[in-house]
Amino acid sequence: MTNQFSTLPGQLLAGKVIFLTGGAQGIGRACALAYAAAGAHVSIADRNLAAAEETAAALPRKSLAALCDVGDRASVEAAIHRTIAVFGRLDAVHNNAGISSPSSPLHQTSEEEWDALFQTNVKSIFWTTRFAVAHLAAARGCILNTASLVGVIGQSQHAAYVGTKGAMISLTKAMALDYASLHIRVNAICPAGVWTPLLREWASQQQNPAEIESYLDRIHPLGKCPEGDVIADAAVFLLSDMARFITGCILPVSGGAELGYRA
């Protein structure tokens, strides 16, 4: 029997409309490029409109750049409504926008820093879900959250950020159960180190930034700290019909960084 899902890579997301937060740079930009290459139309929601427009212009098919502060209700609602107005449908939401500072233990984290991290990294999922869920149900679509391996295994000197990623992972599992009856799949992807502007910001805050690149290579058993394309390839799979029976998955894309004792 012929497998109806033996789709060519350039057709995996053919015709789908994806609302991607934080899509202007880093992992988000890599995902935007990969989604478009797989046939999707991408709405790039980012607070840096100029960078979002630059990324949108680099995509090979119709796309949209939308000014969006993911922690603000009105901004998220407007960006999603604009996406629907332009494309007429919504098949996926990729909650990718995030911040990482400060790099500090909990008692050295200010209340303002704590609130900013949770507003951007966690409450943003509340807003995108609130305004997209009916459209996703109509399309039998899906939600993808960019979490982090640190939300699974922890990380020193980064308490509030780790807390947001752990919350994102727990939300993914709860949402997968809640929305299965609507035929909406919900998954999360967990990078370890990935060279992005966000990681370079974190690296600059460490005691010896010059050694960080070597350290980040060493923590990945496959031998290097990658670029965002490795995350984007996995994201394409999770948003495609190839992953049609996968929900509630917390997928490490980490080069094995979480595995076992090492010399």
TAWOHU-V716482 format. One record per residue. N is the residue number from 1. RES is the residue in one small letter. SS is DSSP state (H for helix, E for strand, - for the rest). PSI is psi as a letter, one per 20 degrees, with the letter a starting at -180 (999 if undefined). D_FIRST is the distance of its C-alpha to the first C-alpha in whole Angstrom. Layout:
BEGIN
{{N/RES/SS/PSI/D_FIRST} {N/RES/SS/PSI/D_FIRST}}
END
This chain:
BEGIN
{{1/m/-/p/0} {2/t/-/p/4} {3/n/-/o/6} {4/q/-/i/9} {5/f/-/j/12} {6/s/-/m/12} {7/t/-/q/15} {8/l/-/q/18} {9/p/H/h/21} {10/g/H/i/23} {11/q/H/j/21} {12/l/-/h/20} {13/l/-/k/23} {14/a/-/p/23} {15/g/-/i/26} {16/k/-/q/27} {17/v/E/p/30} {18/i/E/p/31} {19/f/E/o/35} {20/l/E/o/36} {21/t/E/q/39} {22/g/-/k/41} {23/g/-/j/39} {24/a/-/h/42} {25/q/-/r/42} {26/g/H/b/41} {27/i/H/h/38} {28/g/H/g/38} {29/r/H/g/38} {30/a/H/h/35} {31/c/H/g/33} {32/a/H/g/34} {33/l/H/g/33} {34/a/H/g/30} {35/y/H/g/29} {36/a/H/g/30} {37/a/H/h/29} {38/a/-/j/25} {39/g/-/j/26} {40/a/-/q/28} {41/h/E/p/31} {42/v/E/p/34} {43/s/E/o/37} {44/i/E/o/39} {45/a/E/o/41} {46/d/E/q/44} {47/r/-/i/48} {48/n/-/n/49} {49/l/H/h/48} {50/a/H/g/49} {51/a/H/h/46} {52/a/H/g/44} {53/e/H/h/45} {54/e/H/g/44} {55/t/H/g/41} {56/a/H/h/40} {57/a/H/h/41} {58/a/-/i/39} {59/l/-/q/36} {60/p/-/j/34} {61/r/-/r/33} {62/k/-/p/35} {63/s/-/r/37} {64/l/E/p/39} {65/a/E/p/42} {66/a/E/p/44} {67/l/E/p/47} {68/c/-/p/46} {69/d/-/o/48} {70/v/-/i/45} {71/g/-/j/48} {72/d/-/p/49} {73/r/H/g/48} {74/a/H/h/49} {75/s/H/g/48} {76/v/H/g/44} {77/e/H/g/45} {78/a/H/g/46} {79/a/H/g/43} {80/i/H/g/40} {81/h/H/h/42} {82/r/H/h/42} {83/t/H/g/39} {84/i/H/g/38} {85/a/H/h/40} {86/v/H/g/39} {87/f/H/i/35} {88/g/-/j/35} {89/r/-/r/32} {90/l/-/p/32} {91/d/-/h/28} {92/a/E/q/30} {93/v/E/p/33} {94/h/E/o/34} {95/n/E/n/37} {96/n/-/h/38} {97/a/-/q/42} {98/g/-/q/44} {99/i/-/r/47} {100/s/-/i/48} {101/s/-/q/52} {102/p/-/r/54} {103/s/-/n/54} {104/s/-/q/56} {105/p/-/r/56} {106/l/H/g/57} {107/h/H/i/60} {108/q/H/j/61} {109/t/-/p/58} {110/s/-/r/60} {111/e/H/h/59} {112/e/H/g/58} {113/e/H/g/56} {114/w/H/g/54} {115/d/H/g/54} {116/a/H/g/53} {117/l/H/g/50} {118/f/H/h/49} {119/q/H/g/49} {120/t/H/g/47} {121/n/H/h/44} {122/v/H/g/44} {123/k/H/h/45} {124/s/H/h/44} {125/i/H/h/40} {126/f/H/g/42} {127/w/H/g/43} {128/t/H/h/40} {129/t/H/g/38} {130/r/H/g/41} {131/f/H/i/40} {132/a/H/i/37} {133/v/H/h/35} {134/a/H/h/35} {135/h/H/h/33} {136/l/H/h/31} {137/a/H/g/30} {138/a/H/h/30} {139/a/H/i/27} {140/r/-/l/25} {141/g/-/b/27} {142/c/E/r/28} {143/i/E/p/31} {144/l/E/p/31} {145/n/E/p/34} {146/t/E/n/36} {147/a/-/c/38} {148/s/-/q/39} {149/l/-/h/39} {150/v/H/h/43} {151/g/H/i/42} {152/v/H/g/40} {153/i/H/i/42} {154/g/-/r/46} {155/q/-/p/48} {156/s/-/q/52} {157/q/-/k/54} {158/h/-/l/51} {159/a/H/g/51} {160/a/H/g/51} {161/y/H/g/48} {162/v/H/g/46} {163/g/H/g/47} {164/t/H/h/45} {165/k/H/h/42} {166/g/H/g/42} {167/a/H/g/43} {168/m/H/g/40} {169/i/H/g/37} {170/s/H/g/39} {171/l/H/g/38} {172/t/H/g/35} {173/k/H/g/34} {174/a/H/g/36} {175/m/H/h/34} {176/a/H/g/31} {177/l/H/g/32} {178/d/H/h/34} {179/y/H/j/31} {180/a/H/h/28} {181/s/H/i/29} {182/l/H/j/29} {183/h/-/k/26} {184/i/-/p/28} {185/r/E/q/26} {186/v/E/p/29} {187/n/E/r/29} {188/a/E/q/32} {189/i/E/p/32} {190/c/E/n/35} {191/p/E/q/36} {192/a/-/d/39} {193/g/-/p/41} {194/v/E/p/40} {195/w/-/o/43} {196/t/-/r/43} {197/p/H/h/47} {198/l/H/g/47} {199/l/H/h/46} {200/r/H/h/49} {201/e/H/g/51} {202/w/H/g/51} {203/a/H/h/52} {204/s/H/i/55} {205/q/-/i/56} {206/q/-/r/56} {207/q/-/h/59} {208/n/-/m/58} {209/p/H/h/55} {210/a/H/h/56} {211/e/H/i/54} {212/i/H/g/51} {213/e/H/g/49} {214/s/H/g/49} {215/y/H/g/49} {216/l/H/h/46} {217/d/H/g/44} {218/r/H/h/45} {219/i/-/i/44} {220/h/-/o/40} {221/p/-/h/39} {222/l/-/i/37} {223/g/-/i/40} {224/k/-/q/41} {225/c/-/p/41} {226/p/E/r/38} {227/e/-/r/38} {228/g/-/i/36} {229/d/H/h/33} {230/v/H/h/32} {231/i/H/g/32} {232/a/H/g/31} {233/d/H/g/28} {234/a/H/h/27} {235/a/H/g/28} {236/v/H/g/25} {237/f/H/g/23} {238/l/H/h/24} {239/l/H/i/25} {240/s/-/r/21} {241/d/H/i/18} {242/m/H/h/17} {243/a/H/k/20} {244/r/-/i/19} {245/f/-/k/19} {246/i/-/o/22} {247/t/-/q/26} {248/g/-/j/29} {249/c/-/p/28} {250/i/E/n/31} {251/l/E/o/30} {252/p/E/p/32} {253/v/E/n/32} {254/s/-/j/35} {255/g/-/k/35} {256/g/-/j/36} {257/a/-/h/39} {258/e/-/j/39} {259/l/-/o/38} {260/g/-/a/41} {261/y/-/q/44} {262/r/-/q/45} {263/a/-/999/48}}
END
